[in-house]
């Protein structure tokens, strides 16, 4: 049996979000509209990454991504 009900949006837990690869993955997921839970050791860097992802979305005319720290 299949359901036509809408699925809730996905949220990805991204460990190492402030590293080189983590930042690239976060940007890609954010651009695709996927919500992210950013996880990393440096809270200041996490806050800066979240602000950058929100600014990038606004500049592109997209809704701000769902980000949790």
C-alpha positions as a Markdown table, in Angstrom:
| # | Residue | x | y | z |
|---|---|---|---|---|
| 1 | Unk | 0.0 | 0.0 | 0.0 |
| 2 | Unk | 1.4 | 3.4 | -0.9 |
| 3 | Unk | 0.6 | 6.7 | 0.7 |
| 4 | Unk | 0.3 | 10.1 | -1.0 |
| 5 | Unk | 1.0 | 12.0 | 2.2 |
| 6 | Unk | 4.0 | 14.4 | 2.1 |
| 7 | Unk | 7.1 | 13.3 | 3.8 |
| 8 | Unk | 8.6 | 15.6 | 6.3 |
| 9 | Unk | 11.8 | 17.4 | 5.1 |
| 10 | Unk | 15.0 | 15.6 | 5.7 |
| 11 | Unk | 17.5 | 16.8 | 8.2 |
| 12 | Unk | 21.1 | 15.6 | 8.0 |
| 13 | Unk | 23.5 | 15.5 | 11.0 |
| 14 | Unk | 26.8 | 16.7 | 9.6 |
| 15 | Unk | 29.7 | 15.8 | 11.8 |
| 16 | Unk | 32.9 | 17.8 | 11.2 |
| 17 | Unk | 30.9 | 20.7 | 9.6 |
| 18 | Unk | 33.7 | 23.2 | 10.0 |
| 19 | Unk | 36.4 | 21.2 | 8.3 |
| 20 | Unk | 37.2 | 21.6 | 4.6 |
| 21 | Unk | 35.0 | 18.8 | 3.4 |
| 22 | Unk | 32.3 | 19.5 | 6.0 |
| 23 | Unk | 31.9 | 23.1 | 4.8 |
| 24 | Unk | 31.6 | 22.0 | 1.2 |
| 25 | Unk | 29.0 | 19.3 | 2.1 |
| 26 | Unk | 27.1 | 21.9 | 4.2 |
| 27 | Unk | 27.0 | 24.4 | 1.3 |
| 28 | Unk | 25.8 | 21.7 | -1.1 |
| 29 | Unk | 23.1 | 20.4 | 1.2 |
| 30 | Unk | 21.9 | 23.9 | 2.0 |
| 31 | Unk | 21.7 | 24.9 | -1.7 |
| 32 | Unk | 19.6 | 21.7 | -2.2 |
| 33 | Unk | 17.2 | 22.8 | 0.6 |
| 34 | Unk | 18.2 | 20.0 | 2.9 |
| 35 | Unk | 18.1 | 20.9 | 6.6 |
| 36 | Unk | 21.4 | 20.3 | 8.5 |
| 37 | Unk | 22.4 | 19.8 | 12.1 |
| 38 | Unk | 25.9 | 21.2 | 12.1 |
| 39 | Unk | 28.3 | 19.4 | 14.5 |
| 40 | Unk | 31.9 | 20.5 | 15.2 |
| 41 | Unk | 34.3 | 21.3 | 18.0 |
| 42 | Unk | 34.6 | 25.0 | 17.3 |
| 43 | Unk | 31.4 | 26.8 | 18.3 |
| 44 | Unk | 32.6 | 30.1 | 16.8 |
| 45 | Unk | 33.3 | 28.5 | 13.5 |
| 46 | Unk | 29.9 | 26.7 | 13.6 |
| 47 | Unk | 28.1 | 30.0 | 14.1 |
| 48 | Unk | 30.1 | 31.6 | 11.3 |
| 49 | Unk | 29.3 | 28.7 | 8.9 |
| 50 | Unk | 25.6 | 29.0 | 9.8 |
| 51 | Unk | 25.6 | 32.7 | 9.1 |
| 52 | Unk | 27.3 | 32.2 | 5.8 |
| 53 | Unk | 24.9 | 29.5 | 4.7 |
| 54 | Unk | 21.9 | 31.8 | 5.6 |
| 55 | Unk | 23.5 | 34.7 | 3.7 |
| 56 | Unk | 24.2 | 32.6 | 0.6 |
| 57 | Unk | 20.6 | 31.4 | 0.6 |
| 58 | Unk | 19.3 | 35.0 | 0.9 |
| 59 | Unk | 21.6 | 36.2 | -1.9 |
| 60 | Unk | 20.4 | 33.4 | -4.2 |
| 61 | Unk | 16.7 | 34.2 | -3.3 |
| 62 | Unk | 16.2 | 30.9 | -1.6 |
| 63 | Unk | 14.5 | 30.3 | 1.8 |
| 64 | Unk | 17.0 | 30.2 | 4.6 |
| 65 | Unk | 18.1 | 26.6 | 5.3 |
| 66 | Unk | 17.0 | 24.9 | 8.5 |
| 67 | Unk | 20.2 | 24.8 | 10.6 |
| 68 | Unk | 20.7 | 23.6 | 14.1 |
| 69 | Unk | 23.9 | 23.8 | 16.1 |
